[in-house]
Amino acid sequence: MNKEELYKSLKTILEGKLSLLSDKPEETIDSTLRALWHAASGFPKSVEEAGKSQLPELAHEQIVNLNKLIEQRLNDIPLAHITGRQSFMGIELLTDRRALIPRKETEILGRKALELSKDISDQKNRVQVIDVCCGAGNLGIAIAHFNINAIVSASDLSQEAVDLTHDNISYLKLGKRIQALQGDLFSAFETDDYFGKTDLIICNPPYISSAKVPKMISEISENEPVLAFDGGMLGTRIILRLIGEAPKFLTSGGWVVFEIGLGQGPFIMQLCERSAFYNKVESVSDDSGNIRVIQARKL
Ligand SMILES: C[S@@+](CC[C@H](N)C(=O)[O-])C[C@H]1O[C@@H](n2cnc3c(N)ncnc32)[C@H](O)[C@@H]1O
C-alpha cells in the first residue's frame, strides 16, 4: 500500500469511529490523522504544526506504531497526550496528564494579555507579570515569548503543573524571564517584591461548578486534572478570590485580566464595576458574542 492509500484507509477508520470535541476545534479527522502520523514517524508535533508539514514515508514498524496510536485515540486518550504537544498562540508546548491541555478558546485571553503587556512595556520599558493558575505555563510563556520586555512569575496549586511549566520553560529556553512556583493563588508572591509592583496579573482559573465536573465527558474527566476545572459550588470561587486579592499586588494603573465561563460575564463584570479597587472594567467576547475575558484596572 502506498502512502496515499494508507492515509485514505486510516481516514476511513477514523471517520467511522472518532468523536470530535467542541472545545478542541483544531482537531478534525484529517488533522488528527496527520498529527498521529508525525508522532508515529518519531517527530511528534501539535495538531496545528502537523497540518503545516508534509507527511513523511513510514517504514513497516512505524505503520504498526501508527495503528497503535490510532487505537489509543479511539480509546479516548487525548490527542495532545499521544503527541505530547499542543500549540498555544503558535508556540509548541509540551503536554501531558500533569496539567490541563491548553485550549484554543484561551487564546482570547492570551492575545488580550499580550496586548496589555505591550502597552505597559511601551510606557515603562518593562512589564512585571504574574500568571496564577498557570497549568502547563501557556499564558505566562506566551507573554515571555512574544514580549522581550516582560518578566513573568507563574504559579499553580498543583506541583505537577508547576513541574510541567518548568519543562516548558526549559523546552522554550525562556528561563531568564520566567519562573514558576507552587502555591495557592497568590501565596507564592506574598513579598515586597510583588506588593504594589505587579503591572499585569493573568489568570485562567477553574470555573466549572462542582456539580457539573463529574458530568464532563470521560475523555476530559479521566485524563485531565479535576483541579483545573472545579470552581466550587457556583464555579466562581477562584474568580472571586482573584478579584479581591489582585489589587494588593497591582501597581496603580495595573490590570488583572482573566478568563470566565459561559454565562458568568454579566455577574462578574458587575462585581468588578462595584469594587472600590478598580476604575475601568472591560470585556472581550468570543465570535458567538459570549463574554470570555474580563480586564479590570486598579485605581
Ligand atoms: C483552567 S486551568 C488553567 C491552566 C492554564 N493556565 C491554561 O490556560 O491552560 C486552572 C489551573 O488552576 C489551578 N488551580 C486550581 N486551584 C488553584 C488555587 N487555589 N491556586 C492556584 N492554582 C489553582 C489548577 O491546578 C489548574 O492548573
The ligand as a Tripos MOL2 file, in Angstrom:
@<TRIPOS>MOLECULE
LIG
   27    29     1     0     0
SMALL
NO_CHARGES

@<TRIPOS>ATOM
      1 C1         -8.3480   26.1030   33.8360 C.3       1 LIG1
      2 S1         -6.7490   25.5580   34.3800 S.3       1 LIG1
      3 C2         -5.7530   26.7280   33.5060 C.3       1 LIG1
      4 C3         -4.3820   26.2300   33.1720 C.3       1 LIG1
      5 C4         -3.6150   27.1220   32.1960 C.3       1 LIG1
      6 N1         -3.3860   28.4560   32.7290 N.3       1 LIG1
      7 C5         -4.3310   27.2180   30.8690 C.2       1 LIG1
      8 O1         -4.7260   28.3180   30.4820 O.co2     1 LIG1
      9 O2         -4.4800   26.1910   30.1910 O.co2     1 LIG1
     10 C6         -6.7570   26.1110   36.0440 C.3       1 LIG1
     11 C7         -5.4910   25.8580   36.8390 C.3       1 LIG1
     12 O3         -5.6930   26.3830   38.1390 O.3       1 LIG1
     13 C8         -5.0230   25.5770   39.0850 C.3       1 LIG1
     14 N2         -5.6300   25.8360   40.3960 N.ar      1 LIG1
     15 C9         -6.7790   25.3690   40.9200 C.ar      1 LIG1
     16 N3         -6.9870   25.8810   42.1410 N.ar      1 LIG1
     17 C10        -5.9420   26.7050   42.4010 C.ar      1 LIG1
     18 C11        -5.5730   27.5290   43.5160 C.ar      1 LIG1
     19 N4         -6.3360   27.6100   44.6010 N.pl3     1 LIG1
     20 N5         -4.4410   28.2330   43.4310 N.ar      1 LIG1
     21 C12        -3.6350   28.1600   42.3360 C.ar      1 LIG1
     22 N6         -3.9330   27.3870   41.2600 N.ar      1 LIG1
     23 C13        -5.0690   26.6730   41.2890 C.ar      1 LIG1
     24 C14        -5.1890   24.1640   38.5430 C.3       1 LIG1
     25 O4         -4.2070   23.3040   39.0660 O.3       1 LIG1
     26 C15        -5.0740   24.4140   37.0330 C.3       1 LIG1
     27 O5         -3.7540   24.2360   36.6100 O.3       1 LIG1
@<TRIPOS>BOND
     1     1     2 1
     2     2     3 1
     3     2    10 1
     4     3     4 1
     5     4     5 1
     6     5     6 1
     7     5     7 1
     8     7     8 2
     9     7     9 1
    10    10    11 1
    11    11    12 1
    12    11    26 1
    13    12    13 1
    14    13    14 1
    15    13    24 1
    16    14    15 ar
    17    14    23 ar
    18    15    16 ar
    19    16    17 ar
    20    17    18 ar
    21    17    23 ar
    22    18    19 1
    23    18    20 ar
    24    20    21 ar
    25    21    22 ar
    26    22    23 ar
    27    24    25 1
    28    24    26 1
    29    26    27 1
@<TRIPOS>SUBSTRUCTURE
     1 LIG1         1 GROUP 0 **** ****
